């Protein structure tokens, strides 16, 4: 049985793992260096790199590592379910030219770059009180109880990709040239979405507020943040600057929607 297990190679399946994963290097075992560095740790590093958003720790206290990981985890479905009811600001992100990026880099390298984008976005959501509702290929849908926090999060995401030498990481930068940086489109709208489970049983948000946010995000160019007039009015007096992009006829809506571009770059 042990030989059969040794012969099974699941490396090609690791990228399909969609649950939070903890990879542990147990330094309490005989012959293990306390730093977790060495040839014996190479397989664990490879596994953690292949699984989306996996966390790799080197520790002599396995129980404490697992306990901390479980306490710190909150699934997107739980986050969405705990989001405040009533008025919410919905944020959509999307990588511009992701198909071209995949064609140029190949599936594996492009996925590595996109994984960095996911890490940066999730860190920004956490820092600004956003709830990740779901991911959609190379983009995110998130909700906020505060329009100001939502817009601050959007600006933080754009600034991170505008200065990739400090945010994206050297490994991903090595895969990109200056002619093809990661450029993210962001769109926001506010309203009262409907919270319910999707067909897969995961918490989700539906309704006009969500659809308008998605339509606005689709109108943005890479590096832009576009918002509805509702969002602009909600953050009045908070120091944000806007350019009026005029009325837009959005698919499925009879009345046009006023759209504004957020001037997030300094100077």
C-alpha positions in Angstrom: 0.0 0.0 0.0 2.8 2.4 0.9 4.6 1.8 -2.4 1.3 2.5 -4.3 1.0 5.8 -2.4 4.6 6.7 -3.3 3.9 6.1 -6.9 0.9 8.4 -7.1 1.7 11.9 -8.5 -0.9 14.5 -7.8 1.2 17.5 -8.8 -1.0 18.3 -11.7 -4.1 18.5 -9.4 -2.8 20.9 -6.9 -3.7 24.0 -8.8 -7.4 22.9 -8.7 -7.5 23.0 -4.9 -10.1 25.6 -4.0 -10.1 25.4 -0.2 -7.8 27.2 2.3 -4.7 25.0 2.7 -2.0 24.9 5.4 1.3 23.2 4.4 3.4 22.5 7.5 7.1 21.8 7.8 7.3 20.0 11.2 10.7 20.9 12.6 10.1 18.7 15.7 10.9 15.6 13.8 14.3 14.0 14.2 16.9 15.4 11.8 14.9 18.5 10.8 16.6 21.9 10.9 14.8 24.4 13.1 14.7 27.0 10.4 12.8 24.7 8.0 15.4 25.3 5.3 17.1 22.5 3.4 16.6 19.8 0.8 14.0 18.1 3.0 11.8 21.3 2.8 11.8 21.6 -1.0 8.8 19.4 -1.7 6.7 21.3 0.8 7.7 24.6 -0.8 6.8 23.2 -4.2 3.4 22.1 -2.9 2.6 25.4 -1.3 3.6 27.3 -4.4 1.3 25.2 -6.6 -1.9 25.4 -4.4 -3.7 28.8 -4.8 -3.3 30.9 -1.6 -1.8 28.1 0.4 0.0 29.0 3.6 3.4 27.5 4.4 4.7 27.5 8.0 7.8 25.9 9.5 7.1 25.0 13.2 7.8 22.6 15.9 4.3 23.0 17.4 1.9 21.4 14.8 -1.1 21.8 17.0 -0.6 25.5 17.5 -0.1 26.1 13.8 -3.3 24.3 12.9 -5.2 26.1 15.6 -4.0 29.5 14.5 -4.8 28.7 10.9 -8.4 27.6 11.7 -9.1 30.6 13.9 -7.8 33.0 11.2 -9.8 31.5 8.4 -13.2 32.9 7.2 -14.6 31.6 4.0 -15.9 34.0 1.4 -19.4 32.6 1.9 -19.2 33.3 5.6 -17.9 36.8 5.0 -20.7 37.5 2.6 -23.3 36.1 5.0 -22.0 38.4 7.8 -21.9 41.5 5.6 -24.2 44.2 7.0 -27.7 44.2 5.5 -29.2 47.3 3.8 -27.0 49.7 1.9 -23.8 48.2 0.6 -21.1 49.2 -1.9 -20.3 46.6 -4.4 -16.8 46.4 -6.0 -15.8 44.5 -9.1 -12.2 44.0 -10.3 -10.9 42.5 -13.5 -7.5 42.1 -15.1 -7.2 43.8 -18.5 -5.9 41.6 -21.2 -5.7 38.4 -19.1 -6.2 36.3 -22.2 -3.2 37.9 -23.9 -1.2 37.5 -20.7 -2.0 33.8 -20.7 -1.1 33.4 -24.4 2.3 35.1 -23.9 3.3 33.5 -20.6 1.6 30.1 -20.8 -0.9 28.7 -18.4 1.4 28.0 -15.5 3.3 31.3 -15.5 0.2 33.3 -16.1 -1.6 31.6 -13.2 1.4 32.5 -11.0 1.0 36.2 -11.9 -2.8 36.1 -11.4 -2.2 34.5 -8.0 -0.2 37.5 -7.0 -3.1 39.7 -8.1 -5.4 37.6 -5.9 -3.1 38.0 -2.9 -2.8 41.8 -3.3 -6.6 42.2 -3.7 -7.4 40.0 -0.7 -4.9 41.9 1.5 -6.5 45.2 0.4 -10.0 43.8 1.2 -8.9 42.7 4.6 -7.3 46.0 5.4 -10.4 48.0 4.4 -13.1 45.8 5.9 -14.3 44.4 2.6 -16.1 41.0 2.3 -15.0 38.8 -0.6 -18.2 37.5 -2.2 -16.6 35.4 -5.0 -13.8 35.2 -7.6 -14.6 35.1 -11.3 -11.6 33.8 -13.2 -9.2 36.8 -13.0 -11.5 39.1 -11.0 -13.2 39.7 -7.7 -16.6 40.7 -6.4 -16.6 42.2 -2.9 -19.0 44.2 -0.7 -18.5 46.9 1.9 -20.7 48.5 4.5 -18.9 51.8 3.9 -18.6 53.5 0.5 -15.6 55.4 1.7 -13.8 52.1 2.7 -14.7 50.6 -0.6 -13.2 53.5 -2.5 -10.1 53.5 -0.3 -9.7 49.8 -1.1 -10.0 50.4 -4.8 -7.4 53.1 -4.7 -5.1 50.9 -2.6 -5.4 48.1 -5.2 -4.5 50.4 -8.1 -1.6 51.9 -6.2 -0.2 48.4 -5.5 -0.2 47.6 -9.2 1.1 51.0 -10.1 4.2 50.2 -8.0 4.8 46.5 -8.7 8.4 46.6 -7.5 7.0 46.9 -3.9 3.8 45.0 -4.2 3.7 42.2 -6.8 7.0 40.5 -5.9 10.2 39.8 -7.8 9.1 36.3 -8.9 6.1 37.6 -10.7 7.9 40.7 -12.0 10.4 38.4 -13.7 7.5 37.0 -15.8 6.4 40.5 -16.9 8.0 43.1 -19.1 7.5 46.8 -18.8 5.3 46.7 -21.9 2.8 44.3 -20.3 2.3 45.2 -16.7 -0.8 44.0 -14.7 -3.5 46.5 -15.2 -6.8 46.1 -13.2 -10.2 47.5 -14.0 -12.4 48.4 -11.0 -16.0 49.5 -10.9 -18.2 50.3 -7.9 -21.9 50.9 -7.2 -24.0 51.2 -4.1 -27.5 49.9 -3.3 -29.3 47.2 -1.4 -28.4 43.9 -2.9 -30.2 40.6 -2.2 -28.2 38.1 -0.2 -28.9 34.5 -0.8 -27.1 31.3 -1.8 -26.0 30.6 -5.3 -26.8 27.3 -7.0 -23.7 25.8 -5.5 -24.8 26.7 -2.0 -22.3 29.6 -1.5 -23.3 32.9 -0.2 -23.8 35.5 -2.9 -25.3 38.9 -3.7 -27.8 39.6 -6.4 -29.9 42.4 -7.7 -29.7 45.8 -9.5 -26.9 47.2 -7.4 -24.7 44.2 -8.3 -25.5 44.3 -12.0 -24.8 48.0 -12.3 -21.5 47.6 -10.5 -20.5 44.9 -12.9 -21.5 46.9 -16.0 -19.6 49.9 -14.8 -16.4 47.8 -14.2 -16.7 46.5 -17.7 -16.6 50.1 -19.0 -13.3 50.9 -17.2 -9.9 50.7 -18.8 -6.9 49.1 -17.1 -5.7 51.3 -14.2 -9.1 53.0 -13.9 -11.7 53.2 -11.1 -15.2 54.0 -12.3 -18.1 54.6 -9.9 -21.7 55.4 -10.1 -23.1 58.8 -9.1 -24.6 57.1 -6.0 -21.1 56.2 -4.8 -19.8 59.7 -5.6 -22.5 61.3 -3.5 -21.9 58.9 -0.6 -18.3 59.8 -0.3 -18.8 63.6 -0.7 -16.5 65.5 1.6 -14.1 62.6 2.0 -11.3 64.0 -0.2 -11.8 62.0 -3.3 -11.5 63.7 -6.7 -13.6 62.7 -9.8 -13.8 63.3 -13.5 -17.3 63.2 -14.9 -17.5 60.5 -17.6 -21.1 61.3 -18.5 -24.2 59.2 -18.8 -23.8 55.6 -19.9 -26.5 53.3 -21.3 -26.0 50.0 -19.5 -27.2 46.8 -21.0 -30.6 45.8 -19.5 -31.4 49.2 -18.0 -33.7 51.8 -19.6 -32.3 54.8 -17.8 -28.7 55.8 -18.3 -26.3 55.8 -15.4 -24.0 58.7 -14.6 -20.4 57.4 -14.3 -17.4 59.1 -12.7 -13.7 58.3 -12.8 -11.8 58.4 -9.6 -8.6 60.5 -9.8 -6.4 58.3 -7.6 -2.9 59.1 -8.9 -1.2 61.9 -7.0 -0.1 65.0 -8.8 
